[in-house]
């Protein structure tokens, strides 16, 4: 996969009261979702990006937010000040999805309700790394047996 060759940079993050050392691939992020309801949790993606904007490495990241709906303008407003965030108010056509998946590495897809996660699964099948949350059918394989099956 093309993104294996991206530069790794060390990063220290504070989470759960502890400091964690990690290495970040500076892959481009994409979020392509409908903005018609809070159940799609676009606000969580925006909050995560705003939290990342406080880090020194944020300038090395790039994001594309694509979507439309009644909550779009309100939610993306705080992101408009950043030069490394591309915002498009529109829906994707089916033939655009595969092309965009080839251009990005990380798929932001938190949810409050979507237990099917079709767009997440399509992104994963295209080689993107999904960032989502534990909900309904979404889980992280913690058991070694599950990891081997996955």
N, CA, C and O atoms as a GROMACS GRO file, in nm:
protein
  600
    1UNK      N    1   0.083  -0.118   0.000
    1UNK     CA    2   0.000   0.000   0.000
    1UNK      C    3   0.088   0.124   0.000
    1UNK      O    4   0.193   0.126   0.064
    2UNK      N    5   0.046   0.225  -0.071
    2UNK     CA    6   0.126   0.346  -0.090
    2UNK      C    7   0.157   0.417   0.041
    2UNK      O    8   0.264   0.477   0.053
    3UNK      N    9   0.068   0.411   0.139
    3UNK     CA   10   0.089   0.492   0.258
    3UNK      C   11   0.189   0.431   0.355
    3UNK      O   12   0.225   0.496   0.453
    4UNK      N   13   0.235   0.308   0.331
    4UNK     CA   14   0.337   0.247   0.416
    4UNK      C   15   0.464   0.331   0.411
    4UNK      O   16   0.542   0.333   0.507
    5UNK      N   17   0.487   0.400   0.301
    5UNK     CA   18   0.610   0.473   0.282
    5UNK      C   19   0.604   0.617   0.331
    5UNK      O   20   0.700   0.692   0.312
    6UNK      N   21   0.495   0.657   0.391
    6UNK     CA   22   0.486   0.791   0.447
    6UNK      C   23   0.580   0.804   0.567
    6UNK      O   24   0.617   0.704   0.629
    7UNK      N   25   0.617   0.926   0.597
    7UNK     CA   26   0.711   0.951   0.706
    7UNK      C   27   0.644   0.928   0.841
    7UNK      O   28   0.531   0.972   0.864
    8UNK      N   29   0.714   0.860   0.929
    8UNK     CA   30   0.668   0.840   1.066
    8UNK      C   31   0.732   0.946   1.154
    8UNK      O   32   0.852   0.971   1.143
    9UNK      N   33   0.655   1.008   1.241
    9UNK     CA   34   0.708   1.107   1.335
    9UNK      C   35   0.663   1.069   1.475
    9UNK      O   36   0.548   1.030   1.496
   10UNK      N   37   0.755   1.082   1.573
   10UNK     CA   38   0.714   1.052   1.711
   10UNK      C   39   0.621   1.160   1.764
   10UNK      O   40   0.632   1.277   1.727
   11UNK      N   41   0.530   1.119   1.849
   11UNK     CA   42   0.432   1.211   1.903
   11UNK      C   43   0.401   1.168   2.046
   11UNK      O   44   0.391   1.049   2.075
   12UNK      N   45   0.387   1.266   2.135
   12UNK     CA   46   0.351   1.238   2.273
   12UNK      C   47   0.213   1.297   2.299
   12UNK      O   48   0.193   1.418   2.285
   13UNK      N   49   0.120   1.212   2.336
   13UNK     CA   50  -0.017   1.255   2.360
   13UNK      C   51  -0.057   1.220   2.503
   13UNK      O   52  -0.013   1.120   2.558
   14UNK      N   53  -0.140   1.304   2.562
   14UNK     CA   54  -0.193   1.274   2.694
   14UNK      C   55  -0.336   1.224   2.676
   14UNK      O   56  -0.420   1.292   2.618
   15UNK      N   57  -0.361   1.105   2.726
   15UNK     CA   58  -0.493   1.043   2.713
   15UNK      C   59  -0.517   0.959   2.836
   15UNK      O   60  -0.432   0.880   2.875
   16UNK      N   61  -0.633   0.976   2.898
   16UNK     CA   62  -0.668   0.898   3.016
   16UNK      C   63  -0.574   0.922   3.133
   16UNK      O   64  -0.549   0.832   3.213
   17UNK      N   65  -0.520   1.045   3.142
   17UNK     CA   66  -0.431   1.078   3.253
   17UNK      C   67  -0.289   1.028   3.236
   17UNK      O   68  -0.207   1.047   3.326
   18UNK      N   69  -0.256   0.963   3.123
   18UNK     CA   70  -0.123   0.911   3.099
   18UNK      C   71  -0.066   0.972   2.971
   18UNK      O   72  -0.141   1.015   2.883
   19UNK      N   73   0.066   0.974   2.962
   19UNK     CA   74   0.130   1.018   2.839
   19UNK      C   75   0.163   0.895   2.755
   19UNK      O   76   0.212   0.795   2.807
   20UNK      N   77   0.135   0.904   2.628
   20UNK     CA   78   0.158   0.794   2.536
   20UNK      C   79   0.253   0.841   2.426
   20UNK      O   80   0.237   0.950   2.372
   21UNK      N   81   0.350   0.761   2.396
   21UNK     CA   82   0.438   0.790   2.283
   21UNK      C   83   0.385   0.708   2.166
   21UNK      O   84   0.361   0.588   2.178
   22UNK      N   85   0.368   0.773   2.056
   22UNK     CA   86   0.320   0.701   1.938
   22UNK      C   87   0.389   0.757   1.816
   22UNK      O   88   0.450   0.864   1.821
   23UNK      N   89   0.380   0.687   1.708
   23UNK     CA   90   0.431   0.735   1.582
   23UNK      C   91   0.313   0.756   1.489
   23UNK      O   92   0.227   0.669   1.476
   24UNK      N   93   0.309   0.870   1.427
   24UNK     CA   94   0.197   0.904   1.340
   24UNK      C   95   0.240   0.899   1.195
   24UNK      O   96   0.344   0.954   1.157
   25UNK      N   97   0.161   0.834   1.116
   25UNK     CA   98   0.175   0.847   0.972
   25UNK      C   99   0.099   0.973   0.936
   25UNK      O  100  -0.017   0.990   0.974
   26UNK      N  101   0.161   1.059   0.864
   26UNK     CA  102   0.093   1.182   0.827
   26UNK      C  103   0.021   1.159   0.695
   26UNK      O  104   0.061   1.208   0.590
   27UNK      N  105  -0.084   1.083   0.705
   27UNK     CA  106  -0.169   1.051   0.591
   27UNK      C  107  -0.279   1.155   0.580
   27UNK      O  108  -0.319   1.213   0.681
   28UNK      N  109  -0.328   1.180   0.461
   28UNK     CA  110  -0.441   1.273   0.449
   28UNK      C  111  -0.570   1.209   0.502
   28UNK      O  112  -0.595   1.090   0.481
   29UNK      N  113  -0.649   1.289   0.570
   29UNK     CA  114  -0.776   1.246   0.629
   29UNK      C  115  -0.890   1.286   0.537
   29UNK      O  116  -0.885   1.390   0.472
   30UNK      N  117  -0.993   1.203   0.531
   30UNK     CA  118  -1.115   1.238   0.459
   30UNK      C  119  -1.236   1.202   0.543
   30UNK      O  120  -1.238   1.100   0.613
   31UNK      N  121  -1.337   1.286   0.536
   31UNK     CA  122  -1.467   1.257   0.594
   31UNK      C  123  -1.571   1.293   0.489
   31UNK      O  124  -1.580   1.409   0.448
   32UNK      N  125  -1.647   1.197   0.446
   32UNK     CA  126  -1.751   1.219   0.346
   32UNK      C  127  -1.881   1.163   0.402
   32UNK      O  128  -1.905   1.042   0.398
   33UNK      N  129  -1.964   1.253   0.454
   33UNK     CA  130  -2.086   1.209   0.523
   33UNK      C  131  -2.199   1.308   0.503
   33UNK      O  132  -2.178   1.423   0.464
   34UNK      N  133  -2.317   1.263   0.531
   34UNK     CA  134  -2.434   1.350   0.530
   34UNK      C  135  -2.436   1.429   0.662
   34UNK      O  136  -2.399   1.376   0.767
   35UNK      N  137  -2.478   1.553   0.657
   35UNK     CA  138  -2.482   1.640   0.773
   35UNK      C  139  -2.626   1.676   0.809
   35UNK      O  140  -2.654   1.790   0.846
   36UNK      N  141  -2.715   1.580   0.800
   36UNK     CA  142  -2.857   1.610   0.821
   36UNK      C  143  -2.905   1.579   0.963
   36UNK      O  144  -3.015   1.618   1.001
   37UNK      N  145  -2.823   1.509   1.041
   37UNK     CA  146  -2.866   1.468   1.174
   37UNK      C  147  -2.745   1.451   1.264
   37UNK      O  148  -2.636   1.418   1.217
   38UNK      N  149  -2.764   1.472   1.393
   38UNK     CA  150  -2.656   1.453   1.490
   38UNK      C  151  -2.616   1.306   1.504
   38UNK      O  152  -2.508   1.275   1.554
   39UNK      N  153  -2.704   1.216   1.459
   39UNK     CA  154  -2.672   1.073   1.471
   39UNK      C  155  -2.548   1.034   1.389
   39UNK      O  156  -2.484   0.933   1.417
   40UNK      N  157  -2.515   1.116   1.288
   40UNK     CA  158  -2.398   1.085   1.205
   40UNK      C  159  -2.268   1.136   1.266
   40UNK      O  160  -2.161   1.111   1.212
   41UNK      N  161  -2.277   1.207   1.378
   41UNK     CA  162  -2.163   1.244   1.463
   41UNK      C  163  -2.055   1.324   1.391
   41UNK      O  164  -1.937   1.312   1.423
   42UNK      N  165  -2.093   1.404   1.294
   42UNK     CA  166  -1.994   1.490   1.229
   42UNK      C  167  -1.931   1.587   1.328
   42UNK      O  168  -1.816   1.628   1.311
   43UNK      N  169  -2.006   1.624   1.430
   43UNK     CA  170  -1.951   1.714   1.533
   43UNK      C  171  -1.831   1.650   1.603
   43UNK      O  172  -1.740   1.721   1.646
   44UNK      N  173  -1.830   1.517   1.616
   44UNK     CA  174  -1.717   1.450   1.678
   44UNK      C  175  -1.592   1.458   1.590
   44UNK      O  176  -1.481   1.474   1.641
   45UNK      N  177  -1.611   1.446   1.459
   45UNK     CA  178  -1.498   1.463   1.368
   45UNK      C  179  -1.441   1.604   1.378
   45UNK      O  180  -1.320   1.622   1.384
   46UNK      N  181  -1.530   1.703   1.380
   46UNK     CA  182  -1.488   1.842   1.389
   46UNK      C  183  -1.414   1.866   1.521
   46UNK      O  184  -1.309   1.932   1.523
   47UNK      N  185  -1.467   1.814   1.631
   47UNK     CA  186  -1.401   1.830   1.761
   47UNK      C  187  -1.263   1.764   1.762
   47UNK      O  188  -1.168   1.817   1.819
   48UNK      N  189  -1.252   1.647   1.698
   48UNK     CA  190  -1.122   1.579   1.691
   48UNK      C  191  -1.022   1.661   1.612
   48UNK      O  192  -0.906   1.673   1.652
   49UNK      N  193  -1.065   1.718   1.502
   49UNK     CA  194  -0.976   1.802   1.420
   49UNK      C  195  -0.934   1.926   1.499
   49UNK      O  196  -0.817   1.964   1.497
   50UNK      N  197  -1.027   1.988   1.568
   50UNK     CA  198  -0.995   2.105   1.649
   50UNK      C  199  -0.898   2.070   1.761
   50UNK      O  200  -0.810   2.150   1.794
   51UNK      N  201  -0.913   1.952   1.819
   51UNK     CA  202  -0.820   1.908   1.922
   51UNK      C  203  -0.680   1.886   1.862
   51UNK      O  204  -0.579   1.923   1.922
   52UNK      N  205  -0.675   1.825   1.744
   52UNK     CA  206  -0.547   1.806   1.676
   52UNK      C  207  -0.482   1.938   1.639
   52UNK      O  208  -0.359   1.948   1.634
   53UNK      N  209  -0.563   2.041   1.612
   53UNK     CA  210  -0.508   2.171   1.573
   53UNK      C  211  -0.424   2.234   1.684
   53UNK      O  212  -0.350   2.329   1.658
   54UNK      N  213  -0.436   2.185   1.805
   54UNK     CA  214  -0.358   2.236   1.917
   54UNK      C  215  -0.218   2.175   1.923
   54UNK      O  216  -0.134   2.219   2.001
   55UNK      N  217  -0.194   2.074   1.841
   55UNK     CA  218  -0.065   2.003   1.841
   55UNK      C  219   0.030   2.064   1.739
   55UNK      O  220  -0.013   2.116   1.636
   56UNK      N  221   0.159   2.057   1.768
   56UNK     CA  222   0.260   2.112   1.678
   56UNK      C  223   0.257   2.048   1.539
   56UNK      O  224   0.284   2.115   1.439
   57UNK      N  225   0.225   1.920   1.533
   57UNK     CA  226   0.230   1.849   1.406
   57UNK      C  227   0.107   1.875   1.318
   57UNK      O  228   0.101   1.826   1.205
   58UNK      N  229   0.010   1.950   1.367
   58UNK     CA  230  -0.114   1.972   1.291
   58UNK      C  231  -0.088   2.031   1.152
   58UNK      O  232  -0.157   1.997   1.056
   59UNK      N  233   0.010   2.117   1.143
   59UNK     CA  234   0.040   2.180   1.014
   59UNK      C  235   0.085   2.078   0.909
   59UNK      O  236   0.080   2.106   0.790
   60UNK      N  237   0.128   1.960   0.954
   60UNK     CA  238   0.170   1.854   0.862
   60UNK      C  239   0.055   1.766   0.817
   60UNK      O  240   0.072   1.681   0.729
   61UNK      N  241  -0.062   1.784   0.876
   61UNK     CA  242  -0.179   1.704   0.843
   61UNK      C  243  -0.262   1.772   0.735
   61UNK      O  244  -0.254   1.894   0.717
   62UNK      N  245  -0.340   1.694   0.663
   62UNK     CA  246  -0.435   1.753   0.568
   62UNK      C  247  -0.568   1.679   0.579
   62UNK      O  248  -0.573   1.559   0.605
   63UNK      N  249  -0.675   1.755   0.557
   63UNK     CA  250  -0.810   1.703   0.574
   63UNK      C  251  -0.898   1.746   0.457
   63UNK      O  252  -0.880   1.854   0.400
   64UNK      N  253  -0.991   1.661   0.423
   64UNK     CA  254  -1.098   1.697   0.329
   64UNK      C  255  -1.229   1.657   0.394
   64UNK      O  256  -1.249   1.542   0.433
   65UNK      N  257  -1.319   1.754   0.404
   65UNK     CA  258  -1.452   1.731   0.459
   65UNK      C  259  -1.550   1.752   0.344
   65UNK      O  260  -1.557   1.861   0.287
   66UNK      N  261  -1.624   1.648   0.312
   66UNK     CA  262  -1.723   1.656   0.205
   66UNK      C  263  -1.858   1.613   0.260
   66UNK      O  264  -1.867   1.512   0.331
   67UNK      N  265  -1.962   1.688   0.229
   67UNK     CA  266  -2.095   1.651   0.273
   67UNK      C  267  -2.193   1.764   0.251
   67UNK      O  268  -2.157   1.870   0.200
   68UNK      N  269  -2.315   1.740   0.291
   68UNK     CA  270  -2.418   1.841   0.281
   68UNK      C  271  -2.530   1.803   0.377
   68UNK      O  272  -2.540   1.689   0.422
   69UNK      N  273  -2.611   1.900   0.408
   69UNK     CA  274  -2.722   1.881   0.500
   69UNK      C  275  -2.739   2.006   0.584
   69UNK      O  276  -2.656   2.097   0.581
   70UNK      N  277  -2.847   2.009   0.658
   70UNK     CA  278  -2.883   2.131   0.732
   70UNK      C  279  -2.781   2.170   0.839
   70UNK      O  280  -2.778   2.286   0.880
   71UNK      N  281  -2.699   2.076   0.887
   71UNK     CA  282  -2.600   2.107   0.991
   71UNK      C  283  -2.462   2.140   0.935
   71UNK      O  284  -2.372   2.176   1.011
   72UNK      N  285  -2.444   2.128   0.804
   72UNK     CA  286  -2.312   2.141   0.743
   72UNK      C  287  -2.246   2.275   0.775
   72UNK      O  288  -2.138   2.277   0.834
   73UNK      N  289  -2.308   2.386   0.738
   73UNK     CA  290  -2.246   2.518   0.754
   73UNK      C  291  -2.211   2.548   0.899
   73UNK      O  292  -2.103   2.600   0.928
   74UNK      N  293  -2.301   2.514   0.988
   74UNK     CA  294  -2.278   2.539   1.131
   74UNK      C  295  -2.159   2.458   1.183
   74UNK      O  296  -2.076   2.511   1.257
   75UNK      N  297  -2.152   2.331   1.145
   75UNK     CA  298  -2.047   2.244   1.199
   75UNK      C  299  -1.909   2.273   1.142
   75UNK      O  300  -1.810   2.269   1.216
   76UNK      N  301  -1.899   2.303   1.012
   76UNK     CA  302  -1.766   2.323   0.953
   76UNK      C  303  -1.713   2.465   0.972
   76UNK      O  304  -1.596   2.491   0.943
   77UNK      N  305  -1.794   2.555   1.020
   77UNK     CA  306  -1.754   2.695   1.036
   77UNK      C  307  -1.620   2.711   1.109
   77UNK      O  308  -1.536   2.787   1.061
   78UNK      N  309  -1.597   2.644   1.223
   78UNK     CA  310  -1.468   2.663   1.292
   78UNK      C  311  -1.347   2.608   1.216
   78UNK      O  312  -1.234   2.640   1.252
   79UNK      N  313  -1.369   2.528   1.112
   79UNK     CA  314  -1.257   2.470   1.036
   79UNK      C  315  -1.212   2.559   0.922
   79UNK      O  316  -1.105   2.538   0.865
   80UNK      N  317  -1.290   2.658   0.887
   80UNK     CA  318  -1.262   2.740   0.769
   80UNK      C  319  -1.136   2.824   0.783
   80UNK      O  320  -1.083   2.872   0.682
   81UNK      N  321  -1.086   2.843   0.904
   81UNK     CA  322  -0.966   2.923   0.925
   81UNK      C  323  -0.837   2.848   0.891
   81UNK      O  324  -0.731   2.910   0.880
   82UNK      N  325  -0.844   2.717   0.875
   82UNK     CA  326  -0.724   2.636   0.854
   82UNK      C  327  -0.695   2.615   0.706
   82UNK      O  328  -0.784   2.582   0.628
   83UNK      N  329  -0.570   2.636   0.669
   83UNK     CA  330  -0.528   2.622   0.529
   83UNK      C  331  -0.515   2.476   0.487
   83UNK      O  332  -0.519   2.445   0.368
   84UNK      N  333  -0.499   2.387   0.582
   84UNK     CA  334  -0.479   2.245   0.551
   84UNK      C  335  -0.609   2.164   0.555
   84UNK      O  336  -0.606   2.041   0.559
   85UNK      N  337  -0.722   2.234   0.554
   85UNK     CA  338  -0.853   2.167   0.552
   85UNK      C  339  -0.931   2.213   0.430
   85UNK      O  340  -0.958   2.332   0.414
   86UNK      N  341  -0.966   2.118   0.346
   86UNK     CA  342  -1.048   2.145   0.229
   86UNK      C  343  -1.193   2.108   0.263
   86UNK      O  344  -1.220   1.998   0.312
   87UNK      N  345  -1.284   2.199   0.238
   87UNK     CA  346  -1.425   2.177   0.270
   87UNK      C  347  -1.507   2.189   0.143
   87UNK      O  348  -1.499   2.289   0.071
   88UNK      N  349  -1.586   2.087   0.115
   88UNK     CA  350  -1.673   2.086  -0.003
   88UNK      C  351  -1.816   2.055   0.040
   88UNK      O  352  -1.843   1.949   0.096
   89UNK      N  353  -1.905   2.147   0.013
   89UNK     CA  354  -2.047   2.128   0.047
   89UNK      C  355  -2.116   2.066  -0.074
   89UNK      O  356  -2.164   2.136  -0.164
   90UNK      N  357  -2.121   1.935  -0.075
   90UNK     CA  358  -2.185   1.861  -0.183
   90UNK      C  359  -2.186   1.713  -0.147
   90UNK      O  360  -2.121   1.669  -0.051
   91UNK      N  361  -2.261   1.638  -0.224
   91UNK     CA  362  -2.261   1.494  -0.210
   91UNK      C  363  -2.172   1.435  -0.317
   91UNK      O  364  -2.160   1.491  -0.426
   92UNK      N  365  -2.111   1.322  -0.288
   92UNK     CA  366  -2.028   1.252  -0.385
   92UNK      C  367  -2.113   1.167  -0.478
   92UNK      O  368  -2.212   1.108  -0.437
   93UNK      N  369  -2.072   1.162  -0.602
   93UNK     CA  370  -2.131   1.068  -0.695
   93UNK      C  371  -2.060   0.934  -0.676
   93UNK      O  372  -1.944   0.931  -0.633
   94UNK      N  373  -2.125   0.827  -0.708
   94UNK     CA  374  -2.070   0.693  -0.687
   94UNK      C  375  -1.933   0.677  -0.752
   94UNK      O  376  -1.843   0.616  -0.694
   95UNK      N  377  -1.916   0.731  -0.872
   95UNK     CA  378  -1.789   0.713  -0.944
   95UNK      C  379  -1.676   0.797  -0.884
   95UNK      O  380  -1.560   0.777  -0.921
   96UNK      N  381  -1.705   0.889  -0.793
   96UNK     CA  382  -1.602   0.971  -0.729
   96UNK      C  383  -1.542   0.903  -0.605
   96UNK      O  384  -1.429   0.932  -0.566
   97UNK      N  385  -1.617   0.814  -0.545
   97UNK     CA  386  -1.576   0.755  -0.417
   97UNK      C  387  -1.445   0.679  -0.429
   97UNK      O  388  -1.354   0.701  -0.348
   98UNK      N  389  -1.433   0.592  -0.527
   98UNK     CA  390  -1.312   0.512  -0.544
   98UNK      C  391  -1.190   0.601  -0.570
   98UNK      O  392  -1.082   0.576  -0.517
   99UNK      N  393  -1.208   0.704  -0.650
   99UNK     CA  394  -1.098   0.797  -0.680
   99UNK      C  395  -1.050   0.866  -0.552
   99UNK      O  396  -0.930   0.875  -0.528
  100UNK      N  397  -1.143   0.915  -0.472
  100UNK     CA  398  -1.106   0.981  -0.347
  100UNK      C  399  -1.039   0.885  -0.249
  100UNK      O  400  -0.946   0.924  -0.178
  101UNK      N  401  -1.086   0.763  -0.244
  101UNK     CA  402  -1.025   0.665  -0.155
  101UNK      C  403  -0.878   0.645  -0.190
  101UNK      O  404  -0.796   0.620  -0.101
  102UNK      N  405  -0.842   0.654  -0.317
  102UNK     CA  406  -0.703   0.636  -0.358
  102UNK      C  407  -0.616   0.755  -0.319
  102UNK      O  408  -0.494   0.741  -0.309
  103UNK      N  409  -0.677   0.869  -0.296
  103UNK     CA  410  -0.602   0.991  -0.264
  103UNK      C  411  -0.583   1.011  -0.114
  103UNK      O  412  -0.501   1.095  -0.073
  104UNK      N  413  -0.655   0.938  -0.031
  104UNK     CA  414  -0.651   0.959   0.114
  104UNK      C  415  -0.608   0.833   0.187
  104UNK      O  416  -0.604   0.725   0.128
  105UNK      N  417  -0.576   0.847   0.316
  105UNK     CA  418  -0.528   0.734   0.393
  105UNK      C  419  -0.609   0.703   0.516
  105UNK      O  420  -0.611   0.589   0.563
  106UNK      N  421  -0.678   0.804   0.570
  106UNK     CA  422  -0.754   0.786   0.694
  106UNK      C  423  -0.896   0.834   0.672
  106UNK      O  424  -0.919   0.943   0.619
  107UNK      N  425  -0.993   0.752   0.713
  107UNK     CA  426  -1.134   0.782   0.694
  107UNK      C  427  -1.197   0.814   0.830
  107UNK      O  428  -1.211   0.726   0.914
  108UNK      N  429  -1.234   0.940   0.850
  108UNK     CA  430  -1.300   0.980   0.975
  108UNK      C  431  -1.447   0.942   0.966
  108UNK      O  432  -1.519   0.990   0.878
  109UNK      N  433  -1.491   0.856   1.058
  109UNK     CA  434  -1.627   0.807   1.048
  109UNK      C  435  -1.687   0.774   1.185
  109UNK      O  436  -1.733   0.662   1.207
  110UNK      N  437  -1.688   0.872   1.278
  110UNK     CA  438  -1.757   0.844   1.403
  110UNK      C  439  -1.908   0.839   1.378
  110UNK      O  440  -1.957   0.889   1.277
  111UNK      N  441  -1.979   0.779   1.470
  111UNK     CA  442  -2.123   0.765   1.453
  111UNK      C  443  -2.191   0.756   1.589
  111UNK      O  444  -2.128   0.719   1.688
  112UNK      N  445  -2.317   0.789   1.593
  112UNK     CA  446  -2.398   0.768   1.713
  112UNK      C  447  -2.504   0.661   1.688
  112UNK      O  448  -2.575   0.620   1.780
  113UNK      N  449  -2.514   0.617   1.564
  113UNK     CA  450  -2.625   0.527   1.535
  113UNK      C  451  -2.595   0.424   1.426
  113UNK      O  452  -2.649   0.313   1.432
  114UNK      N  453  -2.514   0.455   1.331
  114UNK     CA  454  -2.493   0.374   1.212
  114UNK      C  455  -2.425   0.241   1.244
  114UNK      O  456  -2.302   0.235   1.250
  115UNK      N  457  -2.502   0.138   1.264
  115UNK     CA  458  -2.443   0.008   1.296
  115UNK      C  459  -2.402  -0.071   1.173
  115UNK      O  460  -2.332  -0.171   1.185
  116UNK      N  461  -2.444  -0.029   1.056
  116UNK     CA  462  -2.407  -0.098   0.932
  116UNK      C  463  -2.270  -0.051   0.883
  116UNK      O  464  -2.184  -0.132   0.849
  117UNK      N  465  -2.250   0.079   0.879
  117UNK     CA  466  -2.119   0.133   0.843
  117UNK      C  467  -2.074   0.101   0.702
  117UNK      O  468  -1.957   0.069   0.681
  118UNK      N  469  -2.163   0.109   0.605
  118UNK     CA  470  -2.128   0.074   0.467
  118UNK      C  471  -2.015   0.161   0.414
  118UNK      O  472  -1.921   0.109   0.354
  119UNK      N  473  -2.022   0.292   0.436
  119UNK     CA  474  -1.916   0.379   0.385
  119UNK      C  475  -1.783   0.350   0.454
  119UNK      O  476  -1.678   0.357   0.390
  120UNK      N  477  -1.787   0.316   0.583
  120UNK     CA  478  -1.666   0.276   0.655
  120UNK      C  479  -1.606   0.149   0.594
  120UNK      O  480  -1.486   0.140   0.573
  121UNK      N  481  -1.693   0.052   0.567
  121UNK     CA  482  -1.645  -0.074   0.509
  121UNK      C  483  -1.592  -0.055   0.369
  121UNK      O  484  -1.492  -0.118   0.332
  122UNK      N  485  -1.655   0.030   0.290
  122UNK     CA  486  -1.604   0.060   0.155
  122UNK      C  487  -1.465   0.125   0.165
  122UNK      O  488  -1.375   0.092   0.088
  123UNK      N  489  -1.450   0.217   0.259
  123UNK     CA  490  -1.321   0.283   0.278
  123UNK      C  491  -1.214   0.181   0.318
  123UNK      O  492  -1.103   0.184   0.267
  124UNK      N  493  -1.249   0.092   0.411
  124UNK     CA  494  -1.154  -0.011   0.453
  124UNK      C  495  -1.116  -0.102   0.338
  124UNK      O  496  -1.000  -0.140   0.324
  125UNK      N  497  -1.214  -0.139   0.256
  125UNK     CA  498  -1.183  -0.228   0.144
  125UNK      C  499  -1.095  -0.158   0.040
  125UNK      O  500  -1.031  -0.224  -0.042
  126UNK      N  501  -1.092  -0.024   0.044
  126UNK     CA  502  -1.005   0.052  -0.046
  126UNK      C  503  -0.868   0.078   0.015
  126UNK      O  504  -0.782   0.139  -0.048
  127UNK      N  505  -0.847   0.032   0.138
  127UNK     CA  506  -0.718   0.047   0.203
  127UNK      C  507  -0.707   0.162   0.300
  127UNK      O  508  -0.600   0.185   0.355
  128UNK      N  509  -0.815   0.235   0.322
  128UNK     CA  510  -0.812   0.344   0.419
  128UNK      C  511  -0.821   0.290   0.561
  128UNK      O  512  -0.883   0.185   0.584
  129UNK      N  513  -0.761   0.360   0.653
  129UNK     CA  514  -0.770   0.325   0.794
  129UNK      C  515  -0.888   0.403   0.852
  129UNK      O  516  -0.887   0.526   0.848
  130UNK      N  517  -0.990   0.334   0.906
  130UNK     CA  518  -1.104   0.407   0.960
  130UNK      C  519  -1.080   0.453   1.104
  130UNK      O  520  -1.017   0.384   1.184
  131UNK      N  521  -1.130   0.570   1.134
  131UNK     CA  522  -1.135   0.616   1.273
  131UNK      C  523  -1.283   0.628   1.306
  131UNK      O  524  -1.355   0.711   1.250
  132UNK      N  525  -1.327   0.544   1.398
  132UNK     CA  526  -1.468   0.541   1.435
  132UNK      C  527  -1.477   0.521   1.586
  132UNK      O  528  -1.379   0.542   1.657
  133UNK      N  529  -1.590   0.482   1.633
  133UNK     CA  530  -1.607   0.460   1.776
  133UNK      C  531  -1.684   0.331   1.800
  133UNK      O  532  -1.749   0.277   1.710
  134UNK      N  533  -1.677   0.283   1.922
  134UNK     CA  534  -1.745   0.158   1.958
  134UNK      C  535  -1.894   0.186   1.972
  134UNK      O  536  -1.937   0.265   2.056
  135UNK      N  537  -1.971   0.120   1.890
  135UNK     CA  538  -2.116   0.138   1.892
  135UNK      C  539  -2.181   0.023   1.816
  135UNK      O  540  -2.138  -0.011   1.706
  136UNK      N  541  -2.282  -0.034   1.873
  136UNK     CA  542  -2.360  -0.141   1.808
  136UNK      C  543  -2.268  -0.246   1.746
  136UNK      O  544  -2.199  -0.317   1.819
  137UNK      N  545  -2.264  -0.255   1.615
  137UNK     CA  546  -2.188  -0.359   1.547
  137UNK      C  547  -2.040  -0.323   1.533
  137UNK      O  548  -1.962  -0.404   1.483
  138UNK      N  549  -2.000  -0.203   1.576
  138UNK     CA  550  -1.862  -0.160   1.562
  138UNK      C  551  -1.788  -0.198   1.690
  138UNK      O  552  -1.828  -0.158   1.800
  139UNK      N  553  -1.681  -0.275   1.675
  139UNK     CA  554  -1.602  -0.311   1.792
  139UNK      C  555  -1.457  -0.327   1.751
  139UNK      O  556  -1.425  -0.344   1.634
  140UNK      N  557  -1.370  -0.321   1.850
  140UNK     CA  558  -1.227  -0.342   1.827
  140UNK      C  559  -1.195  -0.480   1.881
  140UNK      O  560  -1.227  -0.513   1.995
  141UNK      N  561  -1.131  -0.561   1.798
  141UNK     CA  562  -1.098  -0.697   1.837
  141UNK      C  563  -0.987  -0.695   1.942
  141UNK      O  564  -0.871  -0.671   1.910
  142UNK      N  565  -1.023  -0.718   2.067
  142UNK     CA  566  -0.926  -0.717   2.175
  142UNK      C  567  -0.869  -0.856   2.200
  142UNK      O  568  -0.756  -0.871   2.246
  143UNK      N  569  -0.947  -0.956   2.172
  143UNK     CA  570  -0.907  -1.093   2.195
  143UNK      C  571  -0.820  -1.141   2.079
  143UNK      O  572  -0.853  -1.116   1.963
  144UNK      N  573  -0.710  -1.208   2.108
  144UNK     CA  574  -0.616  -1.256   2.006
  144UNK      C  575  -0.685  -1.344   1.902
  144UNK      O  576  -0.650  -1.339   1.784
  145UNK      N  577  -0.780  -1.425   1.943
  145UNK     CA  578  -0.852  -1.512   1.848
  145UNK      C  579  -0.928  -1.428   1.746
  145UNK      O  580  -0.925  -1.457   1.626
  146UNK      N  581  -0.995  -1.324   1.793
  146UNK     CA  582  -1.068  -1.237   1.702
  146UNK      C  583  -0.974  -1.168   1.603
  146UNK      O  584  -1.007  -1.152   1.486
  147UNK      N  585  -0.857  -1.127   1.652
  147UNK     CA  586  -0.761  -1.060   1.565
  147UNK      C  587  -0.716  -1.152   1.453
  147UNK      O  588  -0.701  -1.109   1.338
  148UNK      N  589  -0.693  -1.279   1.485
  148UNK     CA  590  -0.651  -1.375   1.383
  148UNK      C  591  -0.761  -1.396   1.280
  148UNK      O  592  -0.732  -1.409   1.160
  149UNK      N  593  -0.885  -1.401   1.324
  149UNK     CA  594  -0.996  -1.419   1.231
  149UNK      C  595  -1.012  -1.297   1.143
  149UNK      O  596  -1.035  -1.309   1.023
  150UNK      N  597  -0.998  -1.178   1.204
  150UNK     CA  598  -1.012  -1.053   1.128
  150UNK      C  599  -0.900  -1.040   1.029
  150UNK      O  600  -0.894  -0.942   0.955
   0.00000   0.00000   0.00000
